[in-house]
Amino acid sequence: MSAAAYEGLASQIETRGFNTGTIESKIRALEIETPSWGYGDSGTRFGVFREPGAARGLRERLEDAAQVNNVTGACPSVAIHIPWDMVDDFADLAGQAREMGVRIGAVNPNVFQDKIYKYGSLCNVDPAVRATALDQILGCVDIMKQVDSDLLSLWFADGSNYPGQVNMRYRKQWMHEGLKTIHDALPQNARMLVEYKLFEPGFYHTDIADWGMACTFARRAGDNAQVLVDLGHHAQGVNIEHIIATLIDEDMLGGFHFNNRKSADDDLTIGSINPYEVFLIFCEILAAEKENLPSRPIAYMIDQSHIVKGKREAVIQSIMNIQTAYAKACLVDFDELDDARLRSNAVDCERALMAAYETNVQPLLQKIREDRGIGPDPITSHRATGYDERVAKERVGRLEGTGSWG
């Protein structure tokens, strides 16, 4: 990092009326959870594409997550997906994770992959299937207790593809019943986050199709349920910042699954398509923080499919893009913005945002990394370790028998 570049930016920040130390503290406090499934092989509807060195089991996924945390200093927790990440002893695994320098974060139940869920899980017309799905999710609640997780992240593929195929009101009632049971089984001080998705795999309707439905389900489930916003789960052109502002005002924003999209739920690396949107989302969050909102922490998590990009580098790049958007949002002069709003001057409103967005915050981010004892550019630091080349030689074949459900 150039000391002159940092001093120049710090002077610019102070001139705008900010305290550089305060800004740095906010950025240091930002933690982003990475997904275990982002480190393993994945694919498209047409096939799975193997990557040399991709993690073959949960321990290797944790090793990759620890490597990413080592070079970014910003992602000490790892979300797990069950049964993809099933092991025989989760308490032991949590201890191993701590030894690596990471911890288990959100637990994500999978009730969409088994063939019995062809027509839904908690919304299935068959009560036996509903009971099976509920048992699987409650099994994940038990895993939360073993790994000391305080977040249960719920996404359902439930829906239908043809008019008249299902009774949507009945399915809504079954979902309410299931979520209430899950909520009441949560560990003390834990939360469950209810995710929504406009479509896929149900193309006629999905049972939790938008933020309003997710909010309704969460509210009826109980006080420890909130909404999880996946940036790729919306129709084209939806104003996600508006959704964020609304959920914060209702104290119902629980967390994010960060990714980017061009067409639908593309699961591209965050910031690769629309970095300005990520900046605007953080603007809404930071503006609310000035008013001491929200009252509960927001969980920042990544949920992406890394097929074309290398697994670990894609996650590192995402962390860097999130940090950049957040740092820029920290430089918005909200007093100036509020003044322009009171004058109904749209040009000055936008200028207040762009003054922050166009600021080169890299010298600031690089200094924070160097203060943490890591390199200024995490991608370069990662490549210098030779980690990818090493694991490509070590991880030959596919691990089997990493645990089974039930």
ROLOMI-113254 format. One record per residue (C-alpha): residue number from 1; chain; x, z, y. Coordinates in Angstrom, 1 decimal. Layout:
N
NUM A X Z Y;
...
***
This chain:
406
1 A 0.0 0.0 0.0;
2 A 1.2 -0.8 3.5;
3 A 1.4 2.4 5.6;
4 A 0.8 0.3 8.7;
5 A -2.4 -1.2 7.2;
6 A -3.7 2.3 6.4;
7 A -2.9 3.7 9.8;
8 A -4.5 0.7 11.5;
9 A -7.7 1.2 9.4;
10 A -7.7 5.0 10.0;
11 A -7.4 4.4 13.7;
12 A -10.3 2.0 13.6;
13 A -12.4 4.5 11.7;
14 A -11.6 7.3 14.2;
15 A -12.4 5.0 17.1;
16 A -15.8 4.5 15.6;
17 A -16.4 8.2 15.7;
18 A -15.8 8.9 12.0;
19 A -13.5 11.5 10.5;
20 A -11.1 9.7 8.1;
21 A -10.7 12.8 6.0;
22 A -14.4 13.1 5.5;
23 A -14.8 9.5 4.5;
24 A -11.9 9.9 2.0;
25 A -13.6 13.0 0.5;
26 A -16.8 11.1 0.0;
27 A -15.1 8.3 -1.8;
28 A -13.1 10.6 -4.0;
29 A -16.3 12.4 -5.0;
30 A -17.9 9.1 -6.2;
31 A -18.0 9.1 -10.0;
32 A -19.2 6.1 -12.0;
33 A -20.1 6.3 -15.7;
34 A -19.0 3.5 -18.0;
35 A -20.9 2.4 -21.1;
36 A -19.4 2.7 -24.6;
37 A -21.1 -0.5 -25.6;
38 A -19.3 -2.4 -22.8;
39 A -16.0 -1.9 -24.7;
40 A -17.2 -3.4 -28.0;
41 A -17.9 -6.9 -29.2;
42 A -21.2 -8.3 -27.9;
43 A -22.8 -11.6 -27.6;
44 A -25.7 -13.8 -26.6;
45 A -28.8 -14.9 -28.4;
46 A -26.7 -17.6 -30.0;
47 A -24.0 -15.4 -31.5;
48 A -21.4 -12.7 -31.2;
49 A -18.0 -13.6 -29.8;
50 A -15.2 -11.5 -31.1;
51 A -12.5 -10.4 -28.6;
52 A -9.0 -9.3 -29.9;
53 A -8.6 -5.6 -29.4;
54 A -12.3 -4.9 -28.7;
55 A -13.3 -1.4 -29.7;
56 A -14.6 -1.1 -33.3;
57 A -16.1 2.4 -33.2;
58 A -16.9 5.2 -30.8;
59 A -13.5 6.8 -30.8;
60 A -11.9 3.5 -29.8;
61 A -14.6 3.0 -27.1;
62 A -13.7 6.4 -25.8;
63 A -10.0 5.5 -25.8;
64 A -10.8 2.4 -23.8;
65 A -12.9 4.4 -21.4;
66 A -10.0 6.9 -21.0;
67 A -7.7 4.0 -20.2;
68 A -10.1 2.7 -17.5;
69 A -10.4 6.2 -16.0;
70 A -6.6 6.6 -16.0;
71 A -6.1 3.5 -13.8;
72 A -9.2 4.0 -11.6;
73 A -9.5 7.8 -11.4;
74 A -13.3 7.3 -10.9;
75 A -15.0 7.2 -14.2;
76 A -14.6 10.4 -16.3;
77 A -17.8 10.1 -18.3;
78 A -18.9 7.7 -21.0;
79 A -22.5 6.8 -21.8;
80 A -23.3 6.5 -25.5;
81 A -25.9 4.4 -27.4;
82 A -27.5 5.7 -30.6;
83 A -27.4 4.5 -33.4;
84 A -24.6 2.1 -32.2;
85 A -22.4 5.1 -31.5;
86 A -23.5 7.3 -34.4;
87 A -20.9 9.7 -35.9;
88 A -21.0 12.5 -38.3;
89 A -19.9 15.3 -36.0;
90 A -20.7 14.9 -32.3;
91 A -19.4 18.3 -31.3;
92 A -16.0 17.4 -32.7;
93 A -16.2 14.0 -31.0;
94 A -16.9 15.7 -27.7;
95 A -13.8 17.7 -28.1;
96 A -11.8 14.6 -28.8;
97 A -13.2 13.0 -25.7;
98 A -12.1 15.9 -23.6;
99 A -8.6 15.7 -25.0;
100 A -8.5 12.1 -23.9;
101 A -9.6 13.1 -20.4;
102 A -13.2 11.9 -20.5;
103 A -16.5 13.4 -21.4;
104 A -19.8 12.2 -23.0;
105 A -22.4 11.3 -20.4;
106 A -25.8 9.9 -20.8;
107 A -27.3 9.5 -24.3;
108 A -29.2 6.3 -24.7;
109 A -31.6 6.0 -27.7;
110 A -32.1 2.6 -29.3;
111 A -35.7 2.1 -30.4;
112 A -35.8 -1.7 -30.1;
113 A -33.4 -3.0 -32.7;
114 A -34.9 -2.0 -36.1;
115 A -37.4 -4.4 -37.6;
116 A -40.1 -1.8 -37.5;
117 A -40.1 -2.1 -33.7;
118 A -41.1 -5.7 -33.7;
119 A -44.4 -4.7 -32.1;
120 A -43.1 -1.8 -30.1;
121 A -41.9 1.8 -30.5;
122 A -43.7 4.5 -28.6;
123 A -46.4 2.0 -27.8;
124 A -46.8 0.6 -31.3;
125 A -50.3 0.4 -32.6;
126 A -49.1 2.0 -35.9;
127 A -48.9 5.8 -35.5;
128 A -46.2 6.0 -38.2;
129 A -43.9 3.7 -36.2;
130 A -44.6 5.7 -33.0;
131 A -43.7 8.9 -34.9;
132 A -40.5 7.3 -36.2;
133 A -39.5 6.2 -32.7;
134 A -40.2 9.7 -31.4;
135 A -38.1 11.3 -34.1;
136 A -35.2 9.0 -33.3;
137 A -35.4 9.9 -29.6;
138 A -35.7 13.6 -30.3;
139 A -32.6 13.2 -32.5;
140 A -30.8 12.0 -29.4;
141 A -32.0 15.1 -27.6;
142 A -30.2 17.1 -30.3;
143 A -27.1 15.0 -29.8;
144 A -27.3 15.8 -26.0;
145 A -27.0 19.5 -27.0;
146 A -24.0 18.9 -29.2;
147 A -22.0 16.9 -26.6;
148 A -23.3 19.0 -23.6;
149 A -25.0 16.0 -22.0;
150 A -27.5 16.5 -19.2;
151 A -28.9 13.0 -19.1;
152 A -31.2 11.1 -21.5;
153 A -31.5 7.5 -20.5;
154 A -34.6 5.7 -21.8;
155 A -35.3 2.0 -22.0;
156 A -38.1 0.5 -24.1;
157 A -38.5 -3.1 -25.2;
158 A -42.2 -2.5 -25.9;
159 A -44.5 -5.2 -24.7;
160 A -46.4 -8.3 -25.9;
161 A -46.1 -12.1 -25.7;
162 A -49.7 -13.3 -25.8;
163 A -52.9 -12.6 -23.9;
164 A -55.2 -10.3 -25.9;
165 A -52.4 -9.3 -28.3;
166 A -52.6 -5.6 -27.4;
167 A -54.7 -3.1 -25.7;
168 A -52.5 -2.3 -22.7;
169 A -54.4 0.8 -21.7;
170 A -54.0 2.4 -25.2;
171 A -50.3 1.6 -25.1;
172 A -50.0 3.3 -21.7;
173 A -51.6 6.4 -23.1;
174 A -49.3 6.4 -26.2;
175 A -46.2 6.0 -23.9;
176 A -47.4 9.0 -21.8;
177 A -47.8 11.1 -24.9;
178 A -44.4 10.2 -26.2;
179 A -42.5 10.8 -22.9;
180 A -44.2 14.1 -22.4;
181 A -43.1 15.3 -25.8;
182 A -39.5 14.1 -25.2;
183 A -39.4 15.7 -21.7;
184 A -40.5 19.1 -23.1;
185 A -37.7 19.0 -25.7;
186 A -34.9 18.4 -23.2;
187 A -32.1 20.9 -23.0;
188 A -32.2 23.3 -20.1;
189 A -31.2 21.7 -16.8;
190 A -31.2 18.2 -18.3;
191 A -33.0 15.2 -17.0;
192 A -34.5 12.1 -18.6;
193 A -34.4 8.8 -16.7;
194 A -37.1 6.3 -17.4;
195 A -35.9 2.7 -17.0;
196 A -38.2 -0.4 -16.4;
197 A -37.9 -4.1 -16.9;
198 A -40.0 -7.0 -15.7;
199 A -39.8 -9.0 -18.9;
200 A -37.8 -9.6 -22.1;
201 A -38.4 -9.4 -24.9;
202 A -42.1 -9.2 -24.0;
203 A -42.9 -12.2 -21.9;
204 A -46.6 -11.6 -21.4;
205 A -46.3 -8.0 -20.5;
206 A -43.8 -5.1 -20.8;
207 A -45.1 -1.6 -21.1;
208 A -42.9 -0.3 -18.3;
209 A -42.6 -3.3 -16.1;
210 A -41.7 -2.0 -12.7;
211 A -40.5 1.0 -10.7;
212 A -44.1 2.1 -9.9;
213 A -45.0 2.3 -13.6;
214 A -41.7 4.1 -14.4;
215 A -42.4 6.5 -11.6;
216 A -45.9 7.2 -12.9;
217 A -44.7 7.8 -16.4;
218 A -41.9 10.0 -15.2;
219 A -44.1 12.1 -12.9;
220 A -46.6 12.7 -15.7;
221 A -43.9 13.6 -18.2;
222 A -42.6 16.5 -16.1;
223 A -40.4 17.8 -13.3;
224 A -37.2 16.8 -15.1;
225 A -38.0 13.1 -15.4;
226 A -37.0 10.5 -12.8;
227 A -36.6 6.7 -12.6;
228 A -33.5 4.7 -13.6;
229 A -33.0 1.4 -11.7;
230 A -31.2 -1.4 -13.5;
231 A -30.3 -4.0 -10.9;
232 A -31.0 -6.9 -13.3;
233 A -34.5 -5.9 -14.2;
234 A -36.4 -7.4 -11.3;
235 A -38.0 -10.7 -10.4;
236 A -36.0 -13.1 -8.2;
237 A -35.8 -12.0 -4.6;
238 A -37.1 -8.5 -5.0;
239 A -35.9 -6.2 -2.3;
240 A -34.1 -3.5 -4.4;
241 A -33.0 -1.6 -1.3;
242 A -36.7 -1.1 -0.5;
243 A -37.4 0.3 -4.0;
244 A -34.4 2.7 -3.6;
245 A -35.7 3.9 -0.3;
246 A -39.1 4.6 -1.7;
247 A -37.8 6.4 -4.8;
248 A -35.5 8.6 -2.7;
249 A -38.4 9.5 -0.4;
250 A -40.4 10.5 -3.4;
251 A -37.5 12.4 -5.0;
252 A -37.7 10.2 -8.0;
253 A -34.5 8.2 -8.0;
254 A -32.5 9.5 -11.0;
255 A -29.8 6.9 -11.4;
256 A -28.6 3.3 -11.6;
257 A -27.5 0.8 -14.2;
258 A -25.1 -1.3 -12.2;
259 A -24.8 -5.0 -13.0;
260 A -25.4 -8.3 -11.3;
261 A -27.7 -11.2 -12.0;
262 A -28.1 -14.9 -11.0;
263 A -31.1 -15.9 -13.1;
264 A -32.6 -13.0 -15.0;
265 A -31.1 -10.0 -16.7;
266 A -27.7 -11.6 -16.9;
267 A -25.8 -8.3 -17.0;
268 A -22.9 -9.8 -15.0;
269 A -20.2 -7.5 -13.5;
270 A -21.5 -5.7 -10.5;
271 A -20.6 -7.4 -7.2;
272 A -19.8 -10.7 -8.8;
273 A -23.0 -12.4 -7.4;
274 A -24.3 -10.4 -4.5;
275 A -21.9 -7.7 -3.2;
276 A -23.9 -7.3 0.0;
277 A -26.9 -6.0 -2.0;
278 A -24.8 -3.2 -3.5;
279 A -23.6 -2.3 0.0;
280 A -27.2 -2.2 1.3;
281 A -28.3 0.0 -1.6;
282 A -25.6 2.5 -0.8;
283 A -26.6 2.3 2.9;
284 A -30.1 3.6 1.9;
285 A -28.6 6.4 -0.1;
286 A -26.2 7.5 2.6;
287 A -28.8 7.3 5.3;
288 A -31.0 9.6 3.2;
289 A -28.1 12.0 2.6;
290 A -27.9 12.5 6.4;
291 A -31.4 14.0 6.1;
292 A -30.4 16.1 3.0;
293 A -32.1 13.7 0.6;
294 A -32.3 13.3 -2.3;
295 A -32.5 16.9 -3.7;
296 A -31.1 15.9 -7.1;
297 A -27.9 14.0 -7.9;
298 A -28.0 10.3 -8.5;
299 A -26.3 9.1 -11.7;
300 A -24.2 6.0 -11.2;
301 A -23.8 4.1 -14.5;
302 A -22.6 0.7 -15.4;
303 A -24.6 -1.5 -17.9;
304 A -23.1 -4.9 -18.4;
305 A -22.4 -7.4 -21.1;
306 A -18.7 -8.5 -21.0;
307 A -18.5 -11.7 -23.0;
308 A -16.5 -14.1 -20.8;
309 A -14.3 -11.4 -19.2;
310 A -12.0 -9.1 -21.0;
311 A -13.8 -5.8 -21.9;
312 A -11.6 -3.3 -20.1;
313 A -10.7 -5.5 -17.1;
314 A -14.4 -6.3 -16.5;
315 A -15.2 -2.6 -16.3;
316 A -12.2 -1.9 -14.0;
317 A -13.3 -4.7 -11.7;
318 A -16.8 -3.3 -11.6;
319 A -15.5 0.1 -10.6;
320 A -13.4 -1.4 -7.9;
321 A -16.4 -3.4 -6.6;
322 A -18.6 -0.3 -6.5;
323 A -16.0 1.7 -4.7;
324 A -15.6 -1.1 -2.1;
325 A -19.3 -1.4 -1.4;
326 A -19.6 2.4 -1.2;
327 A -16.6 2.8 1.2;
328 A -18.0 0.1 3.5;
329 A -21.4 1.9 3.5;
330 A -19.7 5.1 4.5;
331 A -18.6 3.4 7.7;
332 A -22.1 2.5 8.9;
333 A -22.9 4.1 12.2;
334 A -26.4 5.3 11.4;
335 A -26.9 6.7 15.0;
336 A -26.1 3.3 16.4;
337 A -28.4 1.7 13.8;
338 A -31.3 4.2 14.6;
339 A -30.9 3.4 18.3;
340 A -31.2 -0.3 17.7;
341 A -34.2 0.3 15.5;
342 A -35.9 2.3 18.3;
343 A -35.3 -0.6 20.6;
344 A -36.7 -3.0 17.9;
345 A -33.5 -5.1 18.4;
346 A -33.0 -6.8 15.0;
347 A -29.8 -8.4 16.1;
348 A -28.2 -5.1 17.0;
349 A -29.5 -3.5 13.8;
350 A -27.8 -6.2 11.7;
351 A -24.6 -6.0 13.8;
352 A -24.4 -2.3 13.1;
353 A -24.5 -3.0 9.3;
354 A -22.1 -6.0 9.5;
355 A -19.5 -4.0 11.5;
356 A -19.1 -1.8 8.4;
357 A -19.5 -4.5 5.8;
358 A -16.9 -6.7 7.3;
359 A -14.3 -3.9 7.5;
360 A -11.4 -4.3 5.1;
361 A -11.5 -0.9 3.3;
362 A -8.8 -1.8 0.7;
363 A -6.0 0.2 2.5;
364 A -8.2 3.3 2.4;
365 A -9.0 2.8 -1.3;
366 A -5.4 2.2 -2.1;
367 A -4.3 5.4 -0.4;
368 A -6.9 7.4 -2.3;
369 A -5.6 6.0 -5.6;
370 A -2.0 6.7 -4.7;
371 A -3.0 10.2 -3.7;
372 A -4.4 10.6 -7.2;
373 A -1.1 9.4 -8.7;
374 A -2.3 6.0 -9.8;
375 A -1.4 2.5 -8.7;
376 A -3.1 1.0 -5.7;
377 A -4.5 -1.9 -7.7;
378 A -6.1 -0.8 -11.0;
379 A -6.1 -4.2 -12.6;
380 A -2.4 -4.6 -12.0;
381 A -1.8 -1.0 -13.2;
382 A -3.8 -1.7 -16.4;
383 A -1.9 -4.9 -17.2;
384 A 1.4 -3.2 -16.6;
385 A 0.7 -0.7 -19.4;
386 A 0.4 -3.4 -22.0;
387 A -2.7 -1.7 -23.3;
388 A -4.6 -4.9 -24.2;
389 A -1.8 -6.4 -26.1;
390 A -1.2 -3.1 -28.0;
391 A -4.8 -2.6 -29.2;
392 A -5.1 -6.3 -30.1;
393 A -2.4 -5.7 -32.7;
394 A -3.7 -2.3 -33.8;
395 A -7.4 -3.1 -34.1;
396 A -7.5 -5.5 -36.9;
397 A -10.8 -5.9 -38.8;
398 A -14.0 -4.0 -38.3;
399 A -14.5 -0.3 -38.8;
400 A -17.3 0.6 -41.2;
401 A -19.0 3.8 -42.1;
402 A -18.9 5.4 -38.6;
403 A -22.0 7.4 -39.3;
404 A -25.6 6.6 -40.1;
405 A -28.9 7.5 -38.6;
406 A -31.3 10.1 -40.1;
***
